[in-house]
Amino acid sequence: MNPFLQDAVVFAPELILLMGALGALMAGTYVSDGYQASMRVAYITLVGALVSLVCMSASGEVSFGLNFAHTAATQFAKVWVMMACIGTLMLSHHALGRLQAQRFEFPVLILLAALGMGLMISARDFMALYVGIELQSLALYILAAFVRHDERSAEAGLKYFILGALSSGLLLYGISLLYGATGTIQYEPLMKFISSGVPNMAVTLSLVFILAALAFKVSAAPFHMWTPDVYQGAATPITAFFTTAPKVAGALVVLQLLHGPLAGAEMVWSQILWATAALSLIVGAFAALMQQNIKRLLAYSTISHVGFLLLAILAGGQEGYSALLTYLAIYVIISLGTFGAILLLQQEGEAAEELTDLKGISRRRPRIALALAILMFAMAGVPPTAGFLAKMFVLLAAMHAGYVWLAVLGVITSVVASYYYLRVIKLMYFDEPVAVTLLAVKPSRRLTALLVITVGLTLGLMLAPSIVTNPASVAAQSIGH
């Protein structure tokens, strides 16, 4: 096959996303109802990219001069990035209208962010990785400040941009140090160089800068300082997007780096990852106890979940890889469902901003309250929900890898975190309702469908976990190769 055509076939999902972003931009510019037209183009594009991924074989093809690769692991991660993007579009339709922020740039930015994540996941070269991260980040900075007339949204975008620029600088400096020490930034030569002997000081310093930058991207403590403010200030569907897709891409990038080109420096990065995972678990569990805002609470919940993701990466091996991929898939499902329930409450006249707004919700909105309660149990890892499976797989992998005390810390922090998840359920079912003016609106079909699907999967995966675990196990076998 012609090399150009071979590259195009391997790179088909990203090319579809690029064409879709340009198509949505043109539709928004030249069609009278630009927002609706752009949304339709975005849906079609994401579904097309998803179909392309599912139909594509995952045999480790490389493209564009060995800078990008398509494996079972990258395929799995991209599928869930696409699912998160589709879920975000389903969440955003009515929410952005209520905020008077229905502009055609929104689906364009979602597609560009997804494109950046695809580049990150497939990158086999640090410069390609940097380009993907920056493409994703620039789209996310704009999304954080998308509701321009809201001071909180503008503040969120500014904070995210400033701290994000700092992390990008750290990453670029780490890459430059690594290049100076090794003479290459491609993954395969780096793996051979670092595995050939003990890393020198320049390599060690570069690892510190690179891991610090990536920890910021995935909201790992102590680089989590932006997360609560940005999550609270951004529009709710955008917060849902921040919670899901970037975490999938970021976690897989960390996994592929540490168990790929940087595997020979495990003595260095394992200590950093151990401390970061432990701190994320502790901060995510204890800092959330004091939160009164729902989105800030979910921000600290995200940090806790990132601790489990790092624990799976630290465990390594096929069991750790599979546990990580399974956790990511289940986490996307639960997070989208949680934000879907919150947005349905807001659409029907509930404030659903502070925890106290949830008092007595079960008496006015029993179905939504039941769905949210199930999702809170899943977040806490209580059986018979998929959240229990996700945490169990990670903890078992950590114990089998010898990180028993870290697994014990994961159990303890999960018990602590259960308090604020159960508090949400207690407010909905046992507290006296607050006085609100209910709106006589027809529930959004998109939101209702998303909530039904996510709750159904949250419960159904406990009965048929192989739906996720089998693809995750297959994908795990391609990591490190």
C-alpha positions in Angstrom: 0.0 0.0 0.0 1.1 3.5 -0.7 2.8 4.9 2.5 0.6 8.0 2.4 -2.6 5.9 2.2 -1.4 3.7 4.9 -0.8 6.7 7.2 -4.3 8.0 6.3 -5.9 4.6 7.2 -4.2 4.4 10.5 -4.9 8.0 11.3 -8.5 7.8 10.0 -10.3 8.7 13.3 -8.2 11.8 13.8 -8.7 12.9 10.2 -12.5 12.4 10.6 -12.4 14.6 13.7 -10.3 17.3 11.9 -12.7 17.3 8.9 -15.7 17.4 11.3 -14.3 20.4 13.3 -13.8 22.3 10.0 -17.2 21.3 8.8 -18.8 22.4 12.1 -17.0 25.7 11.9 -18.2 26.3 8.3 -21.8 25.3 9.3 -21.8 27.6 12.2 -20.4 30.5 10.1 -22.7 30.2 7.0 -25.9 28.5 8.3 -28.6 30.7 9.9 -29.1 28.4 12.9 -25.3 27.9 13.3 -25.4 26.2 16.7 -27.9 23.5 15.8 -26.0 22.8 12.5 -22.7 22.6 14.2 -24.1 20.2 16.9 -25.4 17.9 14.1 -22.1 17.9 12.4 -20.3 17.2 15.7 -22.6 14.2 16.4 -22.1 12.8 13.0 -18.3 13.3 13.2 -18.0 11.6 16.6 -20.1 8.7 15.6 -18.1 8.4 12.4 -14.8 8.4 14.3 -16.2 5.9 16.7 -17.3 3.6 13.9 -13.8 4.0 12.3 -12.1 3.0 15.5 -14.4 0.0 16.1 -13.9 -1.3 12.5 -10.1 -0.7 12.5 -7.8 -3.6 13.3 -5.4 -3.0 16.3 -2.2 -4.7 15.2 0.3 -2.0 16.2 0.4 0.0 13.0 2.6 3.1 13.0 2.2 6.2 10.9 3.9 9.5 10.0 7.5 8.4 10.5 7.0 6.3 13.6 5.5 9.3 15.5 2.0 7.8 16.0 0.8 4.3 16.6 -2.5 2.5 16.7 -2.8 -0.4 19.2 -5.5 -2.1 21.1 -4.8 0.2 24.1 -5.0 3.4 22.1 -8.2 2.1 20.4 -9.8 1.4 23.7 -8.9 4.8 25.1 -10.1 6.7 22.1 -13.4 4.8 22.1 -14.1 6.1 25.6 -12.9 9.6 24.7 -15.4 9.6 21.9 -18.1 8.3 24.3 -17.3 11.1 26.7 -17.6 13.7 23.9 -20.9 12.3 22.7 -22.2 12.4 26.3 -21.0 16.0 26.8 -22.9 17.1 23.7 -26.0 15.3 25.0 -25.6 17.1 28.3 -25.0 20.6 26.8 -28.0 21.2 24.6 -30.5 22.6 27.2 -27.9 23.6 29.7 -26.1 26.1 27.4 -29.5 27.5 26.3 -30.4 28.2 29.9 -27.1 30.0 30.3 -27.5 31.9 27.1 -24.3 30.4 25.7 -25.5 28.4 22.7 -22.8 29.3 20.3 -21.5 27.2 17.4 -18.0 27.3 18.7 -18.9 24.8 21.5 -19.1 21.6 19.4 -16.1 22.8 17.4 -14.0 23.1 20.6 -15.2 19.6 21.7 -14.0 18.1 18.4 -10.7 19.9 18.6 -10.2 18.8 22.1 -11.0 15.2 21.1 -8.5 15.5 18.2 -5.8 16.6 20.6 -6.6 13.7 22.9 -6.3 11.3 20.0 -2.9 12.7 19.2 -1.8 12.4 22.8 -2.9 8.8 23.1 -1.2 7.7 19.8 2.0 9.7 20.2 5.3 7.8 20.0 7.4 10.9 20.1 7.6 13.6 22.8 7.1 16.4 20.3 4.0 14.7 18.9 2.8 14.3 22.5 3.4 18.0 23.2 1.4 19.1 20.2 -1.5 16.8 21.2 -1.5 18.1 24.8 -1.4 21.7 23.7 -4.2 21.2 21.2 -6.3 19.7 23.9 -5.4 22.3 26.4 -6.1 25.3 24.3 -9.6 24.0 23.6 -10.2 23.3 27.3 -9.0 26.8 28.3 -11.6 28.4 26.0 -14.3 25.9 27.2 -13.7 26.8 30.8 -14.4 30.5 30.1 -17.2 29.7 27.5 -20.0 31.5 29.4 -18.5 34.9 28.8 -21.0 37.0 30.8 -20.4 34.9 33.9 -17.6 36.2 36.1 -17.0 32.7 37.6 -16.6 31.2 34.2 -14.1 33.9 33.2 -12.2 33.5 36.4 -12.1 29.7 35.8 -10.8 30.1 32.3 -8.1 32.6 33.5 -6.9 30.4 36.3 -6.8 27.3 34.1 -4.9 29.1 31.4 -2.2 30.6 33.7 -1.6 27.3 35.6 -1.9 25.3 32.4 0.7 27.5 30.7 3.0 26.8 33.7 2.5 23.0 33.4 3.2 23.2 29.6 6.4 25.0 30.4 7.4 22.3 32.8 6.7 19.6 30.3 8.6 21.4 27.5 11.6 21.9 29.8 11.5 18.3 30.9 11.5 17.2 27.2 14.4 19.5 26.4 16.4 18.0 29.3 15.6 14.5 28.2 16.7 15.3 24.6 19.9 16.9 25.9 20.7 13.8 28.0 19.7 11.1 25.4 19.9 12.8 22.0 16.4 11.6 21.0 12.7 12.3 21.8 11.3 9.2 20.1 9.9 6.5 22.5 11.7 3.5 21.1 15.3 4.9 21.1 14.6 6.4 24.5 13.5 3.0 25.9 16.8 1.4 24.7 18.9 4.2 26.0 17.3 4.4 29.5 17.1 0.6 29.9 20.8 0.3 29.1 22.0 1.6 32.4 21.2 3.7 35.5 19.6 7.1 34.6 21.9 10.1 35.0 21.0 13.3 36.8 19.6 15.0 33.7 17.3 12.1 32.9 16.1 12.1 36.6 15.4 15.8 36.5 13.6 15.5 33.2 11.4 12.8 34.7 10.5 15.1 37.6 9.4 17.9 35.3 7.5 15.7 32.9 5.6 13.9 35.7 4.8 17.2 37.4 3.3 18.5 34.2 1.3 15.3 33.5 0.1 15.3 37.2 -1.3 18.7 36.6 -3.1 17.5 33.4 -4.9 14.7 35.3 -5.6 16.7 38.5 -3.3 14.6 40.7 -2.3 16.1 44.1 -0.3 18.2 44.9 -0.9 19.7 41.4 -4.7 19.8 41.8 -5.0 23.4 42.9 -6.9 24.5 39.7 -9.5 21.7 39.8 -12.0 22.8 42.4 -12.2 26.5 41.1 -12.3 25.5 37.4 -14.9 22.8 38.0 -17.1 25.2 40.0 -16.8 28.2 37.6 -17.2 26.3 34.3 -20.7 25.5 33.0 -21.9 22.1 34.3 -21.7 20.2 30.9 -18.2 21.5 30.4 -17.3 20.4 33.9 -18.6 17.0 33.0 -16.3 17.0 30.0 -13.3 18.0 32.1 -14.1 15.1 34.5 -14.1 12.4 31.8 -12.3 12.7 28.5 -9.1 14.5 29.6 -8.7 11.9 32.4 -8.9 9.0 30.0 -6.3 10.5 27.7 -4.0 11.7 30.4 -4.0 8.4 32.4 -3.2 6.4 29.3 -0.4 8.8 28.3 1.1 8.4 31.8 0.8 4.6 31.6 2.3 4.4 28.2 5.2 6.6 29.1 6.1 5.0 32.4 5.8 1.4 31.2 7.3 2.2 27.8 10.2 4.6 27.1 10.7 5.4 30.8 10.4 1.9 32.1 14.1 1.6 32.7 13.9 4.5 35.2 11.3 2.8 37.4 13.4 3.3 40.5 13.0 7.1 40.0 9.4 7.4 38.9 7.9 4.8 41.1 8.7 6.8 44.2 7.2 10.0 42.7 4.1 8.0 41.6 3.8 6.4 45.0 3.7 9.7 46.8 1.4 11.3 44.2 -1.1 8.4 44.4 -1.1 8.5 48.2 -1.5 12.3 48.4 -4.3 12.2 45.8 -6.2 9.6 47.7 -5.9 11.6 51.0 -6.7 15.0 49.5 -9.6 13.7 47.5 -11.1 12.0 50.5 -10.6 14.6 53.3 -10.8 17.9 51.5 -14.2 17.0 50.0 -15.6 16.6 53.5 -15.7 20.4 53.9 -17.3 21.2 50.6 -20.8 22.7 50.2 -20.9 23.2 46.5 -21.8 20.1 44.4 -19.3 20.7 41.6 -16.5 21.4 44.1 -17.3 18.2 45.9 -17.2 16.3 42.6 -13.8 18.0 41.8 -12.3 16.5 44.9 -14.0 13.2 44.1 -12.2 13.3 40.8 -8.9 13.8 42.6 -9.6 10.7 44.7 -10.4 8.7 41.6 -7.2 9.9 40.0 -5.4 8.4 43.0 -6.9 5.0 42.1 -5.8 5.5 38.5 -2.2 6.2 39.6 -2.3 3.2 41.9 -3.2 1.0 38.9 -0.4 2.5 36.9 2.0 1.9 39.7 1.0 -1.7 40.0 1.8 -2.3 36.4 1.7 -5.7 34.7 -1.2 -7.0 32.7 -3.4 -7.0 35.8 -2.6 -3.3 36.6 -3.1 -2.3 32.9 -6.4 -4.1 32.7 -7.6 -2.6 36.0 -6.7 0.9 34.8 -8.6 0.6 31.5 -11.6 -1.0 33.3 -11.6 1.8 35.9 -11.5 4.5 33.2 -14.5 3.1 31.3 -16.6 2.7 34.4 -15.6 6.2 35.7 -16.7 7.8 32.4 -20.1 6.1 32.7 -20.7 7.1 36.3 -19.5 10.7 35.9 -21.6 11.3 32.8 -24.6 9.9 34.7 -24.0 12.1 37.8 -23.8 15.3 35.8 -26.8 14.2 33.7 -28.9 13.9 36.9 -27.7 17.3 38.2 -28.6 19.0 34.8 -32.0 17.3 34.8 -32.7 18.8 38.2 -31.6 22.2 37.1 -33.7 22.0 34.0 -36.8 21.3 36.1 -36.3 24.3 38.3 -34.1 22.9 41.1 -31.0 25.0 42.0 -28.8 21.9 42.4 -25.7 24.1 43.0 -25.2 23.7 46.7 -25.6 20.5 48.7 -28.4 22.1 50.7 -30.4 22.5 47.4 -30.8 18.7 47.4 -32.8 18.5 50.5 -36.0 16.5 50.1 -35.4 16.2 46.3 -36.8 12.6 46.5 -40.3 13.9 47.3 -40.4 16.1 44.2 -38.2 14.3 41.7 -38.2 10.6 42.9 -36.8 9.1 39.7 -33.9 11.5 39.4 -33.2 11.1 43.1 -33.1 7.3 42.8 -30.7 7.6 39.8 -28.5 10.0 41.6 -28.4 7.8 44.7 -27.4 4.8 42.6 -24.6 6.8 41.0 -23.4 8.1 44.4 -23.2 4.5 45.6 -21.2 3.7 42.5 -18.8 6.6 43.2 -18.3 5.3 46.7 -17.6 1.8 45.3 -20.5 0.1 47.1 -21.8 -3.1 45.6 -23.8 -4.1 43.6 -22.6 -1.2 41.4 -19.9 -1.1 38.7 -17.9 1.3 41.0 -17.3 -1.6 43.4 -15.8 -3.6 40.5 -13.6 -0.8 39.4 -12.0 -0.2 42.8 -11.8 -3.9 43.6 -9.7 -4.6 40.4 -7.3 -1.7 41.2 -6.9 -2.7 44.8 -6.2 -6.4 43.9 -3.7 -5.4 41.3 -1.9 -3.1 43.8 -1.8 -5.9 46.4 -0.5 -8.5 44.0 2.2 -6.0 42.9 3.4 -5.6 46.5 1.8 -2.2 47.3 -0.2 -3.5 50.2 0.0 -0.4 52.3 -1.1 1.8 49.4 -4.0 -0.6 48.8 -4.9 -0.3 52.5 -4.8 3.5 52.2 -7.1 3.2 49.2 -9.6 1.3 51.3 -9.4 3.7 54.2 -9.9 6.8 52.0 -12.8 5.1 50.2 -14.5 4.6 53.5 -13.9 8.3 54.3 -15.1 9.4 50.9 -18.3 7.4 51.4 -19.3 9.9 54.0 -19.8 12.7 51.5 -21.4 10.5 48.9 -23.8 9.1 51.5 -24.5 12.6 52.7 -25.9 13.5 49.3 -28.3 10.5 49.6 -29.2 11.5 53.2 -30.0 15.1 52.1 -32.2 13.8 49.2 -34.2 11.2 51.2 -34.2 12.3 54.9 -34.1 16.1 55.1 -37.0 18.4 54.8 -37.3 19.9 51.3 -36.5 23.5 50.6 -39.1 25.8 49.0 -38.5 26.1 45.2 -40.5 27.2 42.2 -40.9 24.2 40.1 -41.0 24.6 36.3 -43.5 22.8 34.2 -41.1 21.7 31.5 -40.8 18.5 29.5 -37.6 16.7 30.5 -34.9 16.7 27.9 -35.0 13.4 25.9 -31.2 13.5 25.5 -30.6 13.9 29.3 -33.2 11.3 30.2 -31.7 8.8 27.7 -28.2 9.5 29.0 -29.3 9.0 32.6 -31.1 5.8 31.8 -28.2 4.4 29.9 -25.6 5.3 32.5 -27.6 4.0 35.5 -28.4 0.8 33.5 -24.7 0.2 32.8 -23.8 1.1 36.4 -26.0 -1.7 37.6 -25.7 -4.1 34.6 -21.9 -4.3 34.6 -22.0 -6.0 37.9 -23.9 -8.8 36.3 -22.0 -8.8 33.0 -18.6 -7.2 33.7 -17.0 -8.9 30.7 -18.6 -6.2 28.5 -15.8 -3.9 29.7 -13.2 -6.3 31.2 -12.7 -8.4 28.1 -11.9 -5.5 25.8 -9.7 -4.0 28.6 -7.7 -7.2 29.0 -7.1 -7.4 25.2 -6.1 -3.7 25.2 -3.8 -4.3 28.2 -1.7 -6.8 26.3 -0.6 -4.2 23.8 0.9 -1.8 26.4 4.6 -1.6 26.6 5.0 -3.0 23.1 
